[in-house]
Amino acid sequence: MSFADRRAFFLSLVSKHENKIPVVVETDTRSTLKFFSFKMSLKPTVQVSALAKIVRDKIQLSNSEAIFLFCGNVSLAGNRMLGDTYEKYRDNDGFLYIVVSNIESFGTN
């Protein structure tokens, strides 16, 4: 999607779901998880650990498998509120992009 299309989609979501954060969750290309991508709107008071639980349930991941959530190549702390994460890492189109991986990979080269 072009930036203009993503921005228009963001604006339509915000008008329907006021007081919620539009989140796009995708698989990291380095991950061994099966590729997935989905959008959701969540309250700003949701903790990152709760989002991880939602992702685990949605992709039907067993409790023995670890996943890591990243924004902007930074690993997200589980006790962080989604609202704080959104303010720091949101994209110019308005969405918060979160990357999920089962491979622990901090930083970039």
N, C-alpha and C positions, 0 to 999 in steps of 0.2 A: 504494500500500500504506500502511496505517496504521503509526504508529510501533511499535505492539505487534507487528504482523506482521513488520516489518523486523527488529525486535529478536529475535524468535523465529527468523527465518531466519538471522540472524547467529550465534545460539547453536548452531544445527544445523550450520552451516558450520565453526565453530570446533571443535566436537566431532569432526568428520570430518577436519579439516585442522589439527591442532595445529601450532603454530609457524609458521603462515602468516597473512598479512594479507589480509582480505577487501576487495577493491577493486571499486568500481563506476565504470566509465568511460562518459562520455556526451558527446555533441556539444554545444558551446556554441550557444545559439540565435542568436547573431550570426554564426556561422560559415557559410561557403558549402559546407561539407562536407555530404554526405548524412547525415541523422540516423542515429545508431546508439547503442546502449546495451548493455553487456554486463558481466557480473560474472566475477571470477576471484580466485583465491587465490594469492598470491605470497610468496616468502621475504622476510624483512625485509632481507636483504643485497643484494637486487636494486637496482641503481641506476635512477634515474628515466630515464636515457638508454636502458637496456635495456627499460623499460616502453614508452617511445616507439617503439622498434623493434617490439615485440610489437603495439602498436596499429597501426603502419604496415602490418605484414604482415596483420593481421586485416582491415583495411579496404581492403587492396590499393591503397595509395597509392604513387605513383611517387616515386623518390628526388629528383626536382626540386621537389616540393611540400613546403613547410615546415609543420610543425605545432607548436603550443605546448600545454603541459600546465599546468593551473592547479588550485590547491586554495585555496578561500576567497579568490578573486580575486587570488591571488599566483602569479606565474609560478614554476614549479619549475625549479631548477637541475639540469642533467643529471647532475652528479657526486654529487648528494645520494642517500643511501640511503633506500629505501622505509620502513624501520623508523623513521627519524628523522622522515620526513614524516608517517607514521601517528601518532606520538606528538604531533605538533604540530597536525595538522589533522583527526583522526578525528571523525566525527559522534557524537552521543549514542547512536545506534542501534548503533554499533560499526564501521560501514563507513567506509572512506576513499573519498570521492567525488572523482574527478578529471574535470575538464572539458577536452575537447580542442577546439582551434580552429585554423583556418588563418589567422586574423586576429590580428595582434599587438595586444593590448589590455590594457595594464597598469593596475591600479587601477580605481576606480569613480568615477562622478560624483555 
